[in-house]
Amino acid sequence: MTAPTTTDSEYDDTPAAPDEDGRAPASRYGVLALAVMVVVGLLLGYAGGLLTPRLTRPGDASVEAGFARDMTTHHAQAVEMSLIAYRSATLPEVRQIAVDIATGQQGEIGAMQTWLREWGLSPTGSKPPMSWMSDGASVKNGLMPGMATPQQMTALRDATGIEVDRQFLKLMYDHHLGGIHMIDAALDETDNAEVVRVAQTMKNTQQTELNNLRQLQAQAAKG
Amino acid sequence: MSISTPGGPERRPTVVSTGKKPAAGRPASGAKAGSGKPASSPRAGGKGPRKPVTPVKVSQGRAWGPIALFVAVGVLAAGIIGYGAWASFQGSKPWDKRANAIDGIVNIRKTDKASLEYESHKSGPLTYKYSPPVGGVHNAAWQNCMGDVYDAPIANEHAVHSLEHGAVWVTYRPDLPKDQVEKLAGKVRGVEKMLMSPYEGLDKPISLQAWGYQLKVDNADDSRIDEFIKDLRVNASVEGPTALCNTGITATGTTPRELPQQQQPAQQ
């Protein structure tokens, strides 16, 4: 009976009531400890879920980042060439494939730029272009594989009539060949599912377009 | 814990149990009344004899309280985790898995992949293995698929190119009742990567096509129509999500057309 009395005196603030046989406090702490453990466990799991994608995303020097940056540059020139052809080419089929390439590749630029942003990386790398590729030696005069020289771009802009079609088809054919070379390198070296998916779509599309470009070249050669 | 008239002695244990297990609620009034008084009165009161009775009751309350709390927390946690896991599992299911789960869908990508392959664009009329066609070789021009609702049949050779660009092509038998047609049109009109046209000789009233997929249904109210569109529109694109649906052929007629020479000279 002594214990209860003691409790009574403090029951207003500390309602711990050990007027039971001492098992009460013990089980109470047990419950508390379990509850804390559950909460801590949940928090740890949540933190792990938050951090994992952050720690596993591609870094600044990764193949994925290099591909996203360089393919953006590569695509950007294809978009320019295609929009010139869409505006000025003679054959309707050439204009049609040109506008398809332009919007398709512009869309892919959007996807690749979004990757970089999501990975917390800058669109500009600190290494020279193509250094992510094992055979990075393929940069010529600062141009990636298949890219048109400034002189070729000027000539395309200045061309008129069927000459636009012919120059565009030739430039875009080479451009796609170089592009596929870069895509293959990325596919070889990445296992990032999203990068693989988009790169594979790019490759399939460009391979089909190569056939169509070649067919149109024959048509344009006739005049 | 029947709180009867007896003031001090009864009240005390009640409050005690409250401290332990908050949920009770019952003590509220008692606690209020007691808050000032009991501090002194219980102590003064020689409740020695009565106590053995009350603790027993209280301890029963104590036993259930933690259990209830614990179960509640446990169930809540399991529920949250379970729902999260289920939702993310469902959400992360790839579109092709979801499409394959549609009852009655035909997946030509699986059953007849070869029929979808082609070398390059081919002009003029072409023949197709499936009716309506779901892929394969096609003309250079695509049918405009910016949510266009065509009121007459269109050329397969253009529509297949639209499928390649990720469009869902809704076709219906010309004898489909007007209100059904209108219901279908409501799912198409104004939505890019969608097109719709009547189709002669369908074996079912309605047939939906995406590149490599087909679903035939009897009724515009069939919920699988929305499933098909949800899972395959854009996703089925061979050339990624931004392949064009505009600048295509907007004329009807089942004979494929050459691309118009249009105002090309004027632009130069």
Interface residues (C-beta under 8 A of the other chain):
Chain A: M1 P4 T5 T7 D8 S9 Y11 D12 T14 P15 A16 A17 D19 E20 A24 S27 R28 V31 L34 A35 V38 L42 R87 S88 T90 P92 E93 R95 Q96 I97 V99 D100 T103 G104 Q106 G107 E108 G110 A111 T160 V198 T201 M202 N204 T205 T208 N211 N212 R214 Q215
Chain B: R12 V15 V16 S17 T18 G19 K20 S35 P38 A39 P42 R43 G48 K51 P55 V58 S59 R62 P66 L69 F70 V73 G74 A77 I81 Y118 E119 S120 H121 A140 A141 V238 E239 G240 P241 T242 A243 L244 T247 E258 L259 P260 Q261 Q262 Q264 Q267 Q268
